[in-house]
Amino acid sequence: MDHKMSEHDHAKMQEPSIEEMEIRGWKRKMMWAWIFTIPIALLMLGERLLGFEPFPDIVMHIIILILAFPVIFITGWQTIKGGLRGLFTFYFNMDSLIALGTLIAYFSGLSHIFFKNGDYSGVSAMIMAIFVTGKYIETKARGQATQEIKKLLELGAKKARILRGKEEAEVDISELKIGDIMIIKPGEKIPTDGIVVRGESAVDESMISGESLPVEKGKGNTVIGATLNQDGILYVKATKIGSDTFLAHIINLVEEAQGTKIPIQRLADKVTSIFVPTILIIAVLTFIAWFYFTGDINRSLGIGISVLVIACPCALGLAVPIALMVGSGMGSKRGILIRKGEAIQTMKEVKIFVFDKTGTITKGKPEVTNIYSKVKENYLLDIAASLETLSEHPIAHAIVSKANVKKYGKVTNFSIVRGKGVIGKIGSNDVVIGNRSLMTDKNIKYEDFDKNIKEFESQGKTVMIVAENKKALGIIAVADAIKEDSAQAINILNQRKYKTVILTGDNELTARAIAFQVGIKNVIANVLPEDKAKKVEELQKYGMVAFVGDGINDAPALKQSNVGIAMGSGTDIAIEAGDIVLVRGSLRGVIAALNLSQATFKKIKQNLFWAFGYNVVMIPLAIAGILNPIFAEVAMALSSISVITNANLLRRIRI
Amino acid sequence: MKKVKVLIQGMHCASCASNVERSVGKVSGVKSCSVSLMTRKSIIECEDNVKEDDLKKAVARAGYHVVSIEK
C-alpha cells in the first residue's frame, strides 16, 4: 500500500517537471538555432535584395553550410534522430517530415560545391529554427491549456497537523493514517477527507464544488481534503487518505476523460495516422512530376521540400484533445466533471431532460410533516420507527428521526419490498408500512384514510400507510424540500425548448405536485427503481435523452440514457455511473454542463475546420510551387499554434 | 483485467500519440490503449499477466520513453 502510494505521488510530482523540462529544452534550442540562423538570413537577404556579396560565391556557400550545421545537427538532432528512426521503423511522425526536408535541403548545399545545383542549406537552417520556435510556443500554449488540471493536482495539502496523545505534531501528508485526528486552524487547508469530531467553522469548498459560499461545518459533518477552513478550529478524524480521497478521485476522473475519444475525432485520427506516409509519397511524386515537366532540378527540389515541411498533422491531431482539455479544465473548476468526452458531442443532440425526483430535484432529506392516526400518535411512530430503523431509505430515516424512540421494538421476519415499503413482525403482530400498492398487495384496506392521503399527496408529500395485523392504523406524510435553484434551472431548459420529464417511484399525485412546483411538464410516476432504465429507453424513441439522477439507484438509467448526469453530493459521489458528474448537487450545474458542452463542441468544430482547411489549402499550394519552403514552414508552425490559441480562447465564455 | 496509467516522455505531436497507441496495442494481452498528448499519459487496459517491461518496450519501440507506471 505504502509502495503504491509513493509511486502515485511520485508520478504526480514529476508531471509538471516533464513539461517544464520540455519547454526549457525547446527554448534553449530556439535560442541557439537563431544565433546561427540570423547571420545566415542576413547573408542570404543581403545577396538577394542588395546584391551584396562580401565573399566569393564558393566561400559564401561554405560559410552558410558551416553556420547551418549546428542548427540542423545539434539543436535539431533529436528531431532528426527521431524522424529518421520513424522512417526506418515505420512509426512515422511529424519529425520524419522535418528531418527529411531539412536533411535534403542541407545536403543540396554540400552537393552544390561539386555540382553547382541549387543550394538550400540556408533554407534548411531557417526551417529548423522556425520549427523549433513553433514547438516552443506550442508547448507553452499547451501547458496553458492544462492549467486547471495542474492546479487541481497541486491542490492537495502537503502537511497535516495531528494529535498524538496530547501533543500536536506536524507530519507529512503521506504519513497520515486513517483515524488520525487532524487539527485545522483558521485559514488552513484541510489535509484529507474526514469527519469533524470537535469544533465549528465555515469551510470554503469552492475549489472542489465551484460553490462560492462557504459551508458551515460542525461535529459529525464530513469535510473534504484540500478545502479551506475559514474561521474556527476544526478537529477532524481522517477517513480517507491517498488515492481514496475525493480529490484523488476527481483528478483520476478528469485525467481519464482526456484519453476518451469523441466521435467527431475519428476522422481526424484516421487522417493523422496515415498522414505522414501519405505526405512522403506526395512529396516524392511532386518532385518527380516537376522535374519531368520542367527539367529544373533546383526548382523541383525546393517544391518537394515545401511539400514536406508544410504538411503538419499536429493541428489536426490537437484540434479535438486541446479543446476537450480546456473545456474539461473549466468544468472541473466549477464542479462539472466531464467523464466521457463523448458526452460533449452527444449533449448537442439531446432533446429530453429526464429528472429523478429524490435527491435530484429535491434535497433528498425528507422530513415527516403530518401524521394522521386512529391510534395514539406515539404508538404509531413507535412501531413505524422500529421497522424503519432497519431500512436505509431516506423516508425511513425521516420517520426514525421524527419518532426519536429510546427503545425500539424487537423486529423479526423483516424484509424490504423495493419501491414499496417494509414488512416485519413486532412480537406476534404483523406490521406493514408502505404505499398503497403494498397495501393492495397485502389485502389491507385503507379507504378510511383515502381523503387525507389524496390531500397530502396533492401537496407533493409522500404518504406511508402503517398497518398492524392487516388493519391500517394511520398514515405518515413525508415531504422532501425542493432545492432552491431547481425551478430556475428547469425554467431555463423549458425556455430553450427542451422536453422536461420527472421520473419517480412516487405516485402520480405527489409527482405532479412536485413537477408543478418546479415547472416540469411531463410526469412519469409509480416507476419501480429497476424500471427506470426501461422508461428512459422508451423516451429515447422521441429523441436523445439526458438523465439527471443522484447516482446510486439511478445507475442503470444513467447508463441507458444518451448523456447521464450524476449528482455527486459531496463525498458519496457515484463516479462510475454518469458521463458528467456535478460535484455540487445543484440543477444549475445541468445548465452549466449544457452550456459548457455546447461551447466546447463549437470550439472542437472550429478547430477541426481550421486544421483540415489549412492542410487542404496549403498542401496543394505547395505542390503547385506557389509557396517557398520558408513561408511553408512558418505557415506550418502557425497552424498548430492557432489551434491551441483558439482552444484557450474558450475560457472567455461564461458558463 | 487491469488498468495501468503510464506517463510517457517525448511525445510532441499528434502522430506520436497514435504511434504509441499502435505499438502498445500490438502487445499481446492489451485490450485497449488510449494516449492523451495533453496529460502525457496513456491509459492501458490489459490482462493481469501483461508485464510492465513489455509495455515499456512497446513504448520504446515507437520511439518514446516511459517515465513511470501507476496502477
Interface residues (C-beta under 8 A of the other chain):
Chain A: K4 E7 H8 H10 A11 Q14 E15 I18 E19 E22 G82 R85 G86 T89 Y91 F92 N93 M94 D95 K135 T139 R142 A145 T146 I149 E255 E256 Q258 G259 T260 K261 D269 T272 S273 F275 V276 P313 C314 L316 G317 L318 P321 I322 M325
Chain B: K5 L7 Q9 G10 H12 C13 A14 S15 C16 A17 S18 N19 R22 S23 S34 V35 S36 L37 M38 T39 R40 K41 S42 I43 R61 A62 G63 V67 S68 I69 E70 K71
